[in-house]
Amino acid sequence: MHKLSLALLLFLPLVAVAADKGTITGKFTANGKSYDLKYVYAWKEPSHFEKKQIDTFVLLSDQPVAADALRDFMTRSDLAENGKLNGIQVEFDPKGEITSANIYSEQFKKTHGSFSATGMHQWEKKTLSNTLIEGKLYLKHPDEFFDDTWDYTATFKAPVMAVKKQRS
């Protein structure tokens, strides 16, 4: 095989992985410590609430997250507890309504790095399609859970990765 062809074959997978990363500007604060949100990931998978519905999930993070961790709550919680993920994951139904959210931070010692929080997130949708999600997520006011305080605002654009298998 020609050296240039081999170099291209080795380089192309890196380009494909980089293409899955979106753009984001934002801040997340947990118990007074501020984190720059630098990574955004979006994917489709079956709803946690409606058996035959496919929802869009978005993770806003201060650090890169491996693809296998995106779809596994326990892995994300472990990453957070060990200081390798600080951010927010939000689930959107097909109409673009927020149905659930998880907050992740090494600062949340009482809850081992994560907890669910729904009802306070604000969503300014610009685009929500099968291939792209874009807009702004934020809180109007800082929130508190078991004496842990948190706040965030982020403007992002991300390609949506493929649907994960249906749950049984």
SULZI-V230532 format. One record per residue. N is the residue number from 1. RES is the residue in three letters. OMEGA is omega in radians with two decimals (999 if undefined). NEAR is the number of other ideal C-beta (glycine too) atoms within 8 Angstrom. Layout:
{{N:RES:OMEGA:NEAR} {N:RES:OMEGA:NEAR}}
//
This chain:
{{1:MET:3.13:4} {2:HIS:-3.10:5} {3:LYS:3.14:6} {4:LEU:3.11:6} {5:SER:3.12:8} {6:LEU:3.11:9} {7:ALA:3.11:8} {8:LEU:3.11:8} {9:LEU:3.11:7} {10:LEU:-3.10:8} {11:PHE:-3.05:8} {12:LEU:3.10:8} {13:PRO:3.10:7} {14:LEU:3.10:8} {15:VAL:-3.13:8} {16:ALA:3.12:8} {17:VAL:-3.13:8} {18:ALA:-3.13:7} {19:ALA:3.12:7} {20:ASP:-3.12:9} {21:LYS:3.10:9} {22:GLY:3.08:10} {23:THR:-3.09:7} {24:ILE:2.90:14} {25:THR:3.13:7} {26:GLY:3.14:12} {27:LYS:3.05:10} {28:PHE:3.12:17} {29:THR:3.12:13} {30:ALA:-3.14:15} {31:ASN:3.07:10} {32:GLY:3.11:6} {33:LYS:-3.08:8} {34:SER:3.12:7} {35:TYR:3.01:12} {36:ASP:3.05:7} {37:LEU:-3.03:16} {38:LYS:-3.04:7} {39:TYR:3.06:14} {40:VAL:3.13:16} {41:TYR:3.10:14} {42:ALA:3.14:13} {43:TRP:3.09:12} {44:LYS:2.99:12} {45:GLU:3.14:9} {46:PRO:3.12:11} {47:SER:3.04:11} {48:HIS:-3.03:7} {49:PHE:-3.12:6} {50:GLU:-2.97:7} {51:LYS:-3.05:6} {52:LYS:-3.08:4} {53:GLN:3.07:10} {54:ILE:-3.13:8} {55:ASP:3.06:15} {56:THR:3.12:12} {57:PHE:3.12:14} {58:VAL:3.05:14} {59:LEU:3.06:14} {60:LEU:-2.99:17} {61:SER:3.05:15} {62:ASP:-3.07:11} {63:GLN:3.08:9} {64:PRO:-3.13:5} {65:VAL:3.14:13} {66:ALA:-3.09:6} {67:ALA:-3.12:7} {68:ASP:3.12:7} {69:ALA:-3.11:10} {70:LEU:-3.04:13} {71:ARG:-3.12:8} {72:ASP:-3.08:8} {73:PHE:-3.08:7} {74:MET:3.10:6} {75:THR:3.11:9} {76:ARG:3.12:17} {77:SER:3.10:12} {78:ASP:3.10:9} {79:LEU:-3.13:13} {80:ALA:-3.11:16} {81:GLU:-3.13:10} {82:ASN:3.06:8} {83:GLY:-3.09:6} {84:LYS:3.08:6} {85:LEU:3.01:12} {86:ASN:-3.10:14} {87:GLY:-3.00:15} {88:ILE:3.00:14} {89:GLN:-3.10:12} {90:VAL:3.09:13} {91:GLU:3.12:13} {92:PHE:3.02:15} {93:ASP:-3.11:11} {94:PRO:3.10:8} {95:LYS:3.14:4} {96:GLY:3.10:8} {97:GLU:3.09:6} {98:ILE:3.14:10} {99:THR:3.09:11} {100:SER:3.10:10} {101:ALA:3.05:12} {102:ASN:-3.13:12} {103:ILE:-3.06:13} {104:TYR:3.01:16} {105:SER:3.02:17} {106:GLU:-3.13:10} {107:GLN:-3.05:9} {108:PHE:-3.07:16} {109:LYS:-3.08:5} {110:LYS:-3.10:7} {111:THR:3.09:10} {112:HIS:2.99:8} {113:GLY:-3.11:14} {114:SER:3.00:14} {115:PHE:3.08:10} {116:SER:3.11:7} {117:ALA:-3.10:12} {118:THR:3.05:9} {119:GLY:-3.10:4} {120:MET:-3.09:9} {121:HIS:3.07:13} {122:GLN:-3.07:9} {123:TRP:3.02:11} {124:GLU:-3.06:7} {125:LYS:2.97:8} {126:LYS:3.12:7} {127:THR:2.96:9} {128:LEU:3.13:10} {129:SER:3.11:7} {130:ASN:-3.07:4} {131:THR:-3.07:5} {132:LEU:2.98:10} {133:ILE:-3.08:14} {134:GLU:3.10:10} {135:GLY:-3.11:12} {136:LYS:3.02:11} {137:LEU:-3.12:15} {138:TYR:2.98:9} {139:LEU:3.04:12} {140:LYS:-3.12:5} {141:HIS:3.04:6} {142:PRO:-3.12:8} {143:ASP:-3.11:10} {144:GLU:3.08:8} {145:PHE:-3.10:10} {146:PHE:3.13:7} {147:ASP:3.02:6} {148:ASP:3.12:14} {149:THR:-3.13:11} {150:TRP:-3.12:16} {151:ASP:3.08:10} {152:TYR:2.94:15} {153:THR:-3.13:10} {154:ALA:3.00:16} {155:THR:-2.99:8} {156:PHE:3.02:17} {157:LYS:-3.08:11} {158:ALA:2.98:15} {159:PRO:-3.14:9} {160:VAL:3.12:12} {161:MET:-3.04:10} {162:ALA:3.13:5} {163:VAL:3.01:6} {164:LYS:3.13:8} {165:LYS:3.06:4} {166:GLN:3.03:4} {167:ARG:3.10:5} {168:SER:999:2}}
//
